Amino acid sequence: MSELLTEVSESTLGGVLWDMDGTLLDSEKLWDIALRELSLRLGGPMTEATRIAVIGASSPFALATVFDALGLEKHPDAVAEAKDWMYTRVGDLFEDGVTWRPGARDALATVRDGGLRSALVTNTERVLVDRALGMLGREFFDHSVCGDEVPNGKPAADPYLRGAHLLGLEPAQCLAIEDSPTGTASASAAGCAVLVVPCEVDVPEGPGRVFRESLVDLSIHDLHDVHSSAAR
């Protein structure tokens, strides 16, 4: 026990930055439904390559990718209408019910009980995040960063840089927890260590990334150990 306390006390980990879709909530499937339906509404089925490309992506990138795949002109009014439809559909699907990723709820409590600061960092926009926070539990987060609150969404570094700043920490003091290539690239670009728990697609290995099959039985010691390992 004394060795564990020594390792934790010497750790530089100050906060955890959580992705939402696919990491805490099994909601990537809901986005998949909405985007496939949107693609059909716009003129044709969405290919698997397009769907993989937009997993974890910001709304502007996802919509642009769908429009390009269908050969449609990205007229601002048409894109805005498509976005409104997509968010309404995803909101309805959220209301129908979304499940937790394995171990996610307990992991949030572990971080809070362990005295670490915590922020939600997501490409999803505030209108949906405020609804999702009611399910996640606002008490688990000191701050939240949404895709429409930064100049550039993931895979750019902006969301994670803002998350660290709001916690009063340097990115190197933070552990990002992600499931997608897009989100992992964002966290890495910001200078965060990353715990990768893949969901829908594989994430490539890279410096500063530690992989885990799920969040089940994740302990405060594990978090400090992962951060230390990724920082080496």
Secondary structure, 3 states (H helix, E strand, C coil): CHHHHHHHHHCCCCEEEECCECCCECCHHHHHHHHHHHHHHHCCCCCHHHHHHHCCCCHHHHHHHHHHHCCCCCCHHHHHHHHHHHHHHHHHHHHHCCCECCCHHHHHHHHHHCCCEEEEECCCCHHHHHHHHHHHCHHHCCEEECHHHCCCCCCCCHHHHHHHHHCCCCHHHEEEEECCHHHHHHHHHHCCEEEECCCCCCCCCCCCEEECCCCCCCCHHHHHHHHHHHHC
